[in-house]
Amino acid sequence: MKFIKKYQSPNFDKRKAGSSIEFIIIHYTAMKDDIAAVQHLCKKKSKVSCHFLINKIGKIYYLVDENKRSWHAGKSYWKKPRDLNSQSIGIEIDNSGHHILFENYNKNQIGSLINLLNYLVKKYKINPIKILGHSDIAPYRKIDPGPKFPWKRISKKKLTFFPKKLLKKREKELERFFFKKFSKNQKKKVLFILKGIGYDVNLAIKNDIKYRILVKAYQMHYRQKKISGKIDKETYAILLSHYNEILT
């Protein structure tokens, strides 16, 4: 693959001893354009970086060596507290995000991302289930890559996981299992599933605002049609299917 190596970020250190690259974390830049983003990511004072940045015409900047620990994930969690910076590769996509234009990702960017993901998945033998968004690993403080990121399209290339529709028979079996475990307490059921999938549920257990934020983070990835922070029938059906495919 062809990378632009003109810009190099000083914001990296060594990966934690014994760690291996298991995850790919996708972000948006939340800046006006790729030049502003590259300048920010390469500025020592910013204390933030990523390995790759894809601009709007699909060119890929290579800012931090893959073998190094770039500073893109911050305080994060997946299945347990982790140093995800040591275990992941960070990819930024040039997109102004919620705060500026709330724009769509374009075909050049996504085409380049698919090529880059293919390259990284093969090179590091990464399970597509471990290709996640920043909002998955830090749901209470991050919202990127946002509700316009085409997770479903990328899953069709087998480069990320997306739950399949659950058979009615299996859905009823799971419902019986959860009824025995939690009776009619929907929130406890949902948190149990989200924790099993990998999300950090700790802040949401006793805080309803955090619970809605967590549900919203899940919907931004797996149910983009309606991102409400509320568990409706479709969101719950997707959660059951997700639980079924990953944990049973």
Summary of the structure (lengths in Angstrom):
residues: 248
radius of gyration: 18.3
end to end distance: 37.6
largest distance: 58.9
contacts: 755
relative contact order: 0.13
helix: 42%
strand: 13%
